[in-house]
Amino acid sequence: MPKDTFFRLPREKRERIIEAAGMEFRRVPYGDTSINRIIKTAEIPRGSFYQYFEDKHDLFLYCLSKKYEEIMEYLRGTLVRCGGDCFRFIDALTDRFTLFYREKGQEGLMVSLADENLFAMIFRENCGNKVYENVEREVSDSLISRMNFDEIAVNDEQEQLYLLDILWAVISSSIRTVFRKGKDVSLEDEIRKMRERIRSIEKHYRINA
């Protein structure tokens, strides 16, 4: 979490810093982001940055925490619109990813969130941050409790989690391929292959498929 000095700043300055950070985190993958570019865009001295945040990791987590409930609300709403069906839910997220990909300035964020190591760091590591304590449980409870597994061959919540882990791995792999290879791969081809993998998994798990 930011230091107390950050919260004592005027609102306009706080928002300017967060907007500058958001631009940087959306522009390039997390590992390529630069504190220097953030402070230049925010128009603050480098020394001031460390009066407000411990490091880049601290700032990144805070930016995500600001978006967390917005993202969860979107996921919950999408799941409801899909009737709780996990495979229709994944299809809807794939459609949203396709649209998101075509929006300029979002490439870095997508690569960052598709990075399994970074994802684990964010959602499984406590980081001494109350915002992130039990986030993994909250996400699973919020989504799985709304999912309908009546037609899916899973026996308990642990197997439900395993299935979602498999689906996430397929999606994240495709996202990383698209953004890392850029123009060397076709978005349409990669999405088609991703859907084929999802359909293959669905045939295995869907009862009477």
Secondary structure, DSSP 8 states (H G I E B T S, - for coil): ---HHHHTS-HHHHHHHHHHHHHHHHHS-GGG--HHHHHHHHT--HHHHHHH-SSHHHHHHHHHHHHHHHHHHHHHHHHHHTTT-HHHHHHHHHHHHHHHHTSTT-HHHHHHHH-HHHHHHHHH--TT-GGGTTHHHHHHHHHHTT---TTB---SHHHHHHHHHHHHHHHHHHHHHHHHHGGGS-HHHHHHHHHHHHHHHHHHHBTT-
